[in-house]
């Protein structure tokens, strides 16, 4: 089976199954990354995503982030 056919078959799956597939693929990629700053960044991104998804923390809107950035850079 070609990569193109595999992608087409995967895209035909229902959303929930595509999400499970994407997670499994990502975990296989993450496990193969060297132990570097990139791996630490991936782990942190996964942790932050889990915190947001669980409701443990709440995110900020784009506007809130931009306002905070302008304040930090003293652009306001």
Biopython code that builds the backbone (N, CA, C, O; Angstrom):
import numpy as np
from Bio.PDB.StructureBuilder import StructureBuilder

atoms = [
    (1, "UNK", "N", (0.859, -1.178, 0.000)),
    (1, "UNK", "CA", (0.000, 0.000, 0.000)),
    (1, "UNK", "C", (0.905, 1.241, 0.000)),
    (1, "UNK", "O", (1.862, 1.323, 0.770)),
    (2, "UNK", "N", (0.593, 2.178, -0.854)),
    (2, "UNK", "CA", (1.386, 3.397, -0.941)),
    (2, "UNK", "C", (1.022, 4.352, 0.193)),
    (2, "UNK", "O", (-0.041, 4.240, 0.803)),
    (3, "UNK", "N", (1.916, 5.283, 0.457)),
    (3, "UNK", "CA", (1.660, 6.301, 1.470)),
    (3, "UNK", "C", (0.428, 7.106, 1.113)),
    (3, "UNK", "O", (-0.377, 7.438, 1.983)),
    (4, "UNK", "N", (0.276, 7.424, -0.172)),
    (4, "UNK", "CA", (-0.876, 8.197, -0.608)),
    (4, "UNK", "C", (-2.175, 7.451, -0.322)),
    (4, "UNK", "O", (-3.154, 8.052, 0.119)),
    (5, "UNK", "N", (-2.184, 6.135, -0.573)),
    (5, "UNK", "CA", (-3.381, 5.344, -0.310)),
    (5, "UNK", "C", (-3.652, 5.251, 1.182)),
    (5, "UNK", "O", (-4.801, 5.314, 1.620)),
    (6, "UNK", "N", (-2.589, 5.100, 1.957)),
    (6, "UNK", "CA", (-2.734, 5.040, 3.408)),
    (6, "UNK", "C", (-3.334, 6.341, 3.943)),
    (6, "UNK", "O", (-4.212, 6.317, 4.805)),
    (7, "UNK", "N", (-2.857, 7.471, 3.429)),
    (7, "UNK", "CA", (-3.387, 8.769, 3.846)),
    (7, "UNK", "C", (-4.857, 8.890, 3.452)),
    (7, "UNK", "O", (-5.680, 9.343, 4.248)),
    (8, "UNK", "N", (-5.185, 8.489, 2.238)),
    (8, "UNK", "CA", (-6.580, 8.566, 1.778)),
    (8, "UNK", "C", (-7.479, 7.701, 2.655)),
    (8, "UNK", "O", (-8.575, 8.121, 3.026)),
    (9, "UNK", "N", (-7.022, 6.496, 2.988)),
    (9, "UNK", "CA", (-7.812, 5.611, 3.850)),
    (9, "UNK", "C", (-7.978, 6.219, 5.241)),
    (9, "UNK", "O", (-9.060, 6.168, 5.825)),
    (10, "UNK", "N", (-6.901, 6.790, 5.759)),
    (10, "UNK", "CA", (-6.969, 7.399, 7.093)),
    (10, "UNK", "C", (-7.923, 8.587, 7.101)),
    (10, "UNK", "O", (-8.675, 8.769, 8.059)),
    (11, "UNK", "N", (-7.901, 9.389, 6.053)),
    (11, "UNK", "CA", (-8.767, 10.564, 5.986)),
    (11, "UNK", "C", (-10.236, 10.174, 5.861)),
    (11, "UNK", "O", (-11.116, 10.978, 6.170)),
    (12, "UNK", "N", (-10.509, 8.957, 5.416)),
    (12, "UNK", "CA", (-11.889, 8.488, 5.284)),
    (12, "UNK", "C", (-12.458, 7.988, 6.607)),
    (12, "UNK", "O", (-13.659, 7.741, 6.715)),
    (13, "UNK", "N", (-11.603, 7.841, 7.609)),
    (13, "UNK", "CA", (-12.066, 7.379, 8.920)),
    (13, "UNK", "C", (-12.926, 8.446, 9.593)),
    (13, "UNK", "O", (-12.779, 9.631, 9.294)),
    (14, "UNK", "N", (-13.812, 8.049, 10.489)),
    (14, "UNK", "CA", (-14.558, 9.024, 11.291)),
    (14, "UNK", "C", (-13.584, 9.847, 12.148)),
    (14, "UNK", "O", (-12.477, 9.398, 12.446)),
    (15, "UNK", "N", (-14.000, 11.022, 12.526)),
    (15, "UNK", "CA", (-13.135, 11.947, 13.262)),
    (15, "UNK", "C", (-12.505, 11.307, 14.488)),
    (15, "UNK", "O", (-11.295, 11.425, 14.681)),
    (16, "UNK", "N", (-13.283, 10.638, 15.316)),
    (16, "UNK", "CA", (-12.749, 10.055, 16.545)),
    (16, "UNK", "C", (-11.637, 9.058, 16.245)),
    (16, "UNK", "O", (-10.643, 9.003, 16.969)),
    (17, "UNK", "N", (-11.794, 8.275, 15.190)),
    (17, "UNK", "CA", (-10.764, 7.308, 14.830)),
    (17, "UNK", "C", (-9.531, 7.992, 14.265)),
    (17, "UNK", "O", (-8.412, 7.528, 14.488)),
    (18, "UNK", "N", (-9.721, 9.106, 13.525)),
    (18, "UNK", "CA", (-8.567, 9.869, 13.020)),
    (18, "UNK", "C", (-7.784, 10.465, 14.175)),
    (18, "UNK", "O", (-6.554, 10.504, 14.141)),
    (19, "UNK", "N", (-8.495, 10.933, 15.207)),
    (19, "UNK", "CA", (-7.818, 11.492, 16.385)),
    (19, "UNK", "C", (-6.988, 10.409, 17.062)),
    (19, "UNK", "O", (-5.828, 10.639, 17.405)),
    (20, "UNK", "N", (-7.572, 9.230, 17.255)),
    (20, "UNK", "CA", (-6.827, 8.126, 17.875)),
    (20, "UNK", "C", (-5.600, 7.757, 17.043)),
    (20, "UNK", "O", (-4.525, 7.506, 17.589)),
    (21, "UNK", "N", (-5.766, 7.725, 15.728)),
    (21, "UNK", "CA", (-4.650, 7.416, 14.842)),
    (21, "UNK", "C", (-3.560, 8.478, 14.952)),
    (21, "UNK", "O", (-2.376, 8.154, 15.042)),
    (22, "UNK", "N", (-3.963, 9.743, 14.944)),
    (22, "UNK", "CA", (-2.995, 10.836, 15.043)),
    (22, "UNK", "C", (-2.235, 10.764, 16.364)),
    (22, "UNK", "O", (-1.021, 10.968, 16.396)),
    (23, "UNK", "N", (-2.940, 10.477, 17.447)),
    (23, "UNK", "CA", (-2.278, 10.362, 18.743)),
    (23, "UNK", "C", (-1.276, 9.212, 18.747)),
    (23, "UNK", "O", (-0.161, 9.359, 19.248)),
    (24, "UNK", "N", (-1.667, 8.078, 18.196)),
    (24, "UNK", "CA", (-0.764, 6.925, 18.152)),
    (24, "UNK", "C", (0.470, 7.235, 17.309)),
    (24, "UNK", "O", (1.588, 6.883, 17.686)),
    (25, "UNK", "N", (0.265, 7.894, 16.168)),
    (25, "UNK", "CA", (1.399, 8.266, 15.325)),
    (25, "UNK", "C", (2.310, 9.249, 16.044)),
    (25, "UNK", "O", (3.532, 9.111, 16.011)),
    (26, "UNK", "N", (1.709, 10.246, 16.697)),
    (26, "UNK", "CA", (2.522, 11.236, 17.402)),
    (26, "UNK", "C", (3.330, 10.589, 18.512)),
    (26, "UNK", "O", (4.506, 10.907, 18.689)),
    (27, "UNK", "N", (2.716, 9.687, 19.262)),
    (27, "UNK", "CA", (3.440, 9.022, 20.342)),
    (27, "UNK", "C", (4.610, 8.216, 19.793)),
    (27, "UNK", "O", (5.660, 8.140, 20.430)),
    (28, "UNK", "N", (4.440, 7.611, 18.614)),
    (28, "UNK", "CA", (5.547, 6.860, 18.026)),
    (28, "UNK", "C", (6.663, 7.795, 17.576)),
    (28, "UNK", "O", (7.839, 7.436, 17.646)),
    (29, "UNK", "N", (6.308, 8.980, 17.120)),
    (29, "UNK", "CA", (7.312, 9.964, 16.718)),
    (29, "UNK", "C", (8.001, 10.525, 17.953)),
    (29, "UNK", "O", (9.227, 10.629, 18.001)),
    (30, "UNK", "N", (7.202, 10.883, 18.947)),
    (30, "UNK", "CA", (7.745, 11.448, 20.188)),
    (30, "UNK", "C", (8.726, 10.481, 20.834)),
    (30, "UNK", "O", (9.763, 10.902, 21.345)),
    (31, "UNK", "N", (8.415, 9.205, 20.818)),
    (31, "UNK", "CA", (9.294, 8.210, 21.423)),
    (31, "UNK", "C", (10.613, 8.076, 20.692)),
    (31, "UNK", "O", (11.594, 7.604, 21.266)),
    (32, "UNK", "N", (10.651, 8.483, 19.432)),
    (32, "UNK", "CA", (11.872, 8.376, 18.649)),
    (32, "UNK", "C", (12.726, 9.627, 18.640)),
    (32, "UNK", "O", (13.813, 9.629, 18.063)),
    (33, "UNK", "N", (12.253, 10.687, 19.269)),
    (33, "UNK", "CA", (13.030, 11.925, 19.290)),
    (33, "UNK", "C", (14.221, 11.798, 20.233)),
    (33, "UNK", "O", (14.124, 11.142, 21.270)),
    (34, "UNK", "N", (15.327, 12.412, 19.886)),
    (34, "UNK", "CA", (16.474, 12.371, 20.803)),
    (34, "UNK", "C", (16.170, 13.178, 22.063)),
    (34, "UNK", "O", (15.329, 14.076, 22.048)),
    (35, "UNK", "N", (16.857, 12.849, 23.144)),
    (35, "UNK", "CA", (16.674, 13.581, 24.394)),
    (35, "UNK", "C", (17.385, 14.924, 24.298)),
    (35, "UNK", "O", (18.555, 15.057, 24.657)),
    (36, "UNK", "N", (16.661, 15.896, 23.812)),
    (36, "UNK", "CA", (17.198, 17.240, 23.630)),
    (36, "UNK", "C", (16.162, 18.238, 24.108)),
    (36, "UNK", "O", (15.130, 17.871, 24.670)),
    (37, "UNK", "N", (16.456, 19.492, 23.874)),
    (37, "UNK", "CA", (15.499, 20.548, 24.211)),
    (37, "UNK", "C", (14.199, 20.363, 23.431)),
    (37, "UNK", "O", (13.122, 20.680, 23.937)),
    (38, "UNK", "N", (14.293, 19.853, 22.206)),
    (38, "UNK", "CA", (13.087, 19.630, 21.409)),
    (38, "UNK", "C", (12.172, 18.619, 22.088)),
    (38, "UNK", "O", (10.957, 18.810, 22.125)),
    (39, "UNK", "N", (12.743, 17.552, 22.621)),
    (39, "UNK", "CA", (11.948, 16.530, 23.304)),
    (39, "UNK", "C", (11.299, 17.132, 24.541)),
    (39, "UNK", "O", (10.134, 16.856, 24.827)),
    (40, "UNK", "N", (12.039, 17.949, 25.275)),
    (40, "UNK", "CA", (11.480, 18.609, 26.456)),
    (40, "UNK", "C", (10.336, 19.532, 26.051)),
    (40, "UNK", "O", (9.321, 19.608, 26.743)),
    (41, "UNK", "N", (10.497, 20.225, 24.939)),
    (41, "UNK", "CA", (9.449, 21.126, 24.462)),
    (41, "UNK", "C", (8.196, 20.344, 24.065)),
    (41, "UNK", "O", (7.077, 20.789, 24.323)),
    (42, "UNK", "N", (8.381, 19.190, 23.443)),
    (42, "UNK", "CA", (7.243, 18.350, 23.062)),
    (42, "UNK", "C", (6.522, 17.869, 24.316)),
    (42, "UNK", "O", (5.293, 17.906, 24.375)),
    (43, "UNK", "N", (7.269, 17.423, 25.311)),
    (43, "UNK", "CA", (6.665, 16.954, 26.559)),
    (43, "UNK", "C", (5.879, 18.082, 27.226)),
    (43, "UNK", "O", (4.778, 17.865, 27.733)),
    (44, "UNK", "N", (6.445, 19.273, 27.224)),
    (44, "UNK", "CA", (5.757, 20.414, 27.832)),
    (44, "UNK", "C", (4.485, 20.752, 27.054)),
    (44, "UNK", "O", (3.457, 21.059, 27.658)),
    (45, "UNK", "N", (4.544, 20.701, 25.739)),
    (45, "UNK", "CA", (3.354, 20.980, 24.926)),
    (45, "UNK", "C", (2.259, 19.958, 25.208)),
    (45, "UNK", "O", (1.088, 20.318, 25.318)),
    (46, "UNK", "N", (2.629, 18.698, 25.324)),
    (46, "UNK", "CA", (1.646, 17.655, 25.627)),
    (46, "UNK", "C", (1.047, 17.890, 27.005)),
    (46, "UNK", "O", (-0.166, 17.773, 27.183)),
    (47, "UNK", "N", (1.887, 18.219, 27.980)),
    (47, "UNK", "CA", (1.392, 18.480, 29.335)),
    (47, "UNK", "C", (0.436, 19.667, 29.348)),
    (47, "UNK", "O", (-0.614, 19.613, 29.987)),
    (48, "UNK", "N", (0.793, 20.731, 28.648)),
    (48, "UNK", "CA", (-0.081, 21.908, 28.611)),
    (48, "UNK", "C", (-1.403, 21.595, 27.923)),
    (48, "UNK", "O", (-2.457, 22.068, 28.348)),
    (49, "UNK", "N", (-1.346, 20.800, 26.860)),
    (49, "UNK", "CA", (-2.576, 20.404, 26.177)),
    (49, "UNK", "C", (-3.469, 19.596, 27.109)),
    (49, "UNK", "O", (-4.683, 19.800, 27.141)),
    (50, "UNK", "N", (-2.876, 18.683, 27.863)),
    (50, "UNK", "CA", (-3.657, 17.878, 28.808)),
    (50, "UNK", "C", (-4.279, 18.754, 29.892)),
    (50, "UNK", "O", (-5.425, 18.535, 30.284)),
    (51, "UNK", "N", (-3.529, 19.746, 30.379)),
    (51, "UNK", "CA", (-4.056, 20.654, 31.396)),
    (51, "UNK", "C", (-5.231, 21.461, 30.852)),
    (51, "UNK", "O", (-6.235, 21.642, 31.542)),
    (52, "UNK", "N", (-5.109, 21.943, 29.623)),
    (52, "UNK", "CA", (-6.206, 22.698, 29.012)),
    (52, "UNK", "C", (-7.412, 21.804, 28.770)),
    (52, "UNK", "O", (-8.546, 22.189, 29.055)),
    (53, "UNK", "N", (-7.163, 20.604, 28.240)),
    (53, "UNK", "CA", (-8.259, 19.682, 27.929)),
    (53, "UNK", "C", (-9.018, 19.244, 29.174)),
    (53, "UNK", "O", (-10.233, 19.055, 29.133)),
    (54, "UNK", "N", (-8.297, 19.083, 30.280)),
    (54, "UNK", "CA", (-8.930, 18.617, 31.512)),
    (54, "UNK", "C", (-9.645, 19.731, 32.264)),
    (54, "UNK", "O", (-10.449, 19.463, 33.157)),
    (55, "UNK", "N", (-9.356, 20.981, 31.907)),
    (55, "UNK", "CA", (-9.950, 22.109, 32.616)),
    (55, "UNK", "C", (-9.139, 22.534, 33.827)),
    (55, "UNK", "O", (-9.537, 23.436, 34.564)),
    (56, "UNK", "N", (-7.997, 21.882, 34.033)),
    (56, "UNK", "CA", (-7.127, 22.237, 35.163)),
    (56, "UNK", "C", (-6.673, 23.693, 35.047)),
    (56, "UNK", "O", (-6.546, 24.394, 36.051)),
    (57, "UNK", "N", (-6.435, 24.130, 33.841)),
    (57, "UNK", "CA", (-6.088, 25.525, 33.575)),
    (57, "UNK", "C", (-6.993, 26.040, 32.460)),
    (57, "UNK", "O", (-7.557, 25.259, 31.694)),
    (58, "UNK", "N", (-7.121, 27.344, 32.380)),
    (58, "UNK", "CA", (-7.894, 27.935, 31.294)),
    (58, "UNK", "C", (-6.953, 28.721, 30.394)),
    (58, "UNK", "O", (-5.961, 29.290, 30.848)),
    (59, "UNK", "N", (-7.278, 28.739, 29.137)),
    (59, "UNK", "CA", (-6.459, 29.459, 28.179)),
    (59, "UNK", "C", (-6.850, 30.926, 28.105)),
    (59, "UNK", "O", (-7.818, 31.369, 28.723)),
    (60, "UNK", "N", (-6.070, 31.658, 27.333)),
    (60, "UNK", "CA", (-6.370, 33.068, 27.111)),
    (60, "UNK", "C", (-6.705, 33.251, 25.638)),
    (60, "UNK", "O", (-6.266, 32.486, 24.779)),
    (61, "UNK", "N", (-7.487, 34.275, 25.374)),
    (61, "UNK", "CA", (-7.829, 34.584, 23.992)),
    (61, "UNK", "C", (-6.619, 35.192, 23.299)),
    (61, "UNK", "O", (-5.660, 35.616, 23.944)),
    (62, "UNK", "N", (-6.683, 35.226, 21.998)),
    (62, "UNK", "CA", (-5.614, 35.850, 21.218)),
    (62, "UNK", "C", (-5.417, 37.300, 21.660)),
    (62, "UNK", "O", (-4.289, 37.762, 21.827)),
    (63, "UNK", "N", (-6.516, 38.000, 21.844)),
    (63, "UNK", "CA", (-6.421, 39.407, 22.250)),
    (63, "UNK", "C", (-5.750, 39.555, 23.615)),
    (63, "UNK", "O", (-4.942, 40.462, 23.813)),
    (64, "UNK", "N", (-6.078, 38.676, 24.549)),
    (64, "UNK", "CA", (-5.436, 38.731, 25.867)),
    (64, "UNK", "C", (-3.933, 38.494, 25.771)),
    (64, "UNK", "O", (-3.147, 39.160, 26.445)),
    (65, "UNK", "N", (-3.544, 37.551, 24.937)),
    (65, "UNK", "CA", (-2.122, 37.265, 24.756)),
    (65, "UNK", "C", (-1.422, 38.459, 24.128)),
    (65, "UNK", "O", (-0.329, 38.835, 24.550)),
    (66, "UNK", "N", (-2.047, 39.055, 23.122)),
    (66, "UNK", "CA", (-1.432, 40.206, 22.454)),
    (66, "UNK", "C", (-1.325, 41.404, 23.388)),
    (66, "UNK", "O", (-0.322, 42.117, 23.364)),
    (67, "UNK", "N", (-2.344, 41.634, 24.209)),
    (67, "UNK", "CA", (-2.276, 42.729, 25.179)),
    (67, "UNK", "C", (-1.143, 42.503, 26.168)),
    (67, "UNK", "O", (-0.414, 43.439, 26.495)),
    (68, "UNK", "N", (-0.987, 41.279, 26.645)),
    (68, "UNK", "CA", (0.094, 40.961, 27.577)),
    (68, "UNK", "C", (1.451, 41.159, 26.918)),
    (68, "UNK", "O", (2.385, 41.655, 27.548)),
    (69, "UNK", "N", (1.562, 40.769, 25.644)),
    (69, "UNK", "CA", (2.824, 40.948, 24.922)),
    (69, "UNK", "C", (3.148, 42.437, 24.754)),
    (69, "UNK", "O", (4.293, 42.856, 24.927)),
    (70, "UNK", "N", (2.126, 43.227, 24.416)),
    (70, "UNK", "CA", (2.357, 44.675, 24.258)),
    (70, "UNK", "C", (2.781, 45.307, 25.589)),
    (70, "UNK", "O", (3.659, 46.169, 25.627)),
    (71, "UNK", "N", (2.148, 44.868, 26.666)),
    (71, "UNK", "CA", (2.548, 45.393, 27.987)),
    (71, "UNK", "C", (3.989, 45.003, 28.303)),
    (71, "UNK", "O", (4.770, 45.828, 28.778)),
    (72, "UNK", "N", (4.339, 43.745, 28.038)),
    (72, "UNK", "CA", (5.711, 43.273, 28.318)),
    (72, "UNK", "C", (6.742, 44.029, 27.502)),
    (72, "UNK", "O", (7.858, 44.267, 27.964)),
    (73, "UNK", "N", (6.366, 44.408, 26.286)),
    (73, "UNK", "CA", (7.282, 45.136, 25.414)),
    (73, "UNK", "C", (7.123, 46.644, 25.544)),
    (73, "UNK", "O", (7.770, 47.417, 24.837)),
    (74, "UNK", "N", (6.256, 47.042, 26.454)),
    (74, "UNK", "CA", (5.973, 48.451, 26.713)),
    (74, "UNK", "C", (5.521, 49.161, 25.448)),
    (74, "UNK", "O", (5.957, 50.276, 25.162)),
    (75, "UNK", "N", (4.646, 48.510, 24.693)),
    (75, "UNK", "CA", (4.101, 49.083, 23.463)),
    (75, "UNK", "C", (2.755, 49.763, 23.698)),
    (75, "UNK", "O", (2.227, 50.418, 22.799)),
    (76, "UNK", "N", (2.196, 49.612, 24.900)),
    (76, "UNK", "CA", (0.891, 50.217, 25.202)),
    (76, "UNK", "C", (1.025, 51.661, 25.577)),
    (76, "UNK", "O", (0.025, 52.321, 25.861)),
]
sb = StructureBuilder()
sb.init_structure("model")
sb.init_model(0)
sb.init_chain("A")
sb.init_seg("    ")
for serial, (resi, resn, name, xyz) in enumerate(atoms, 1):
    if name == "N":
        sb.init_residue(resn, " ", resi, " ")
    sb.init_atom(name, np.array(xyz, "f"), 0.0, 1.0, " ", f" {name:<3s}", serial, name[0])
structure = sb.get_structure()
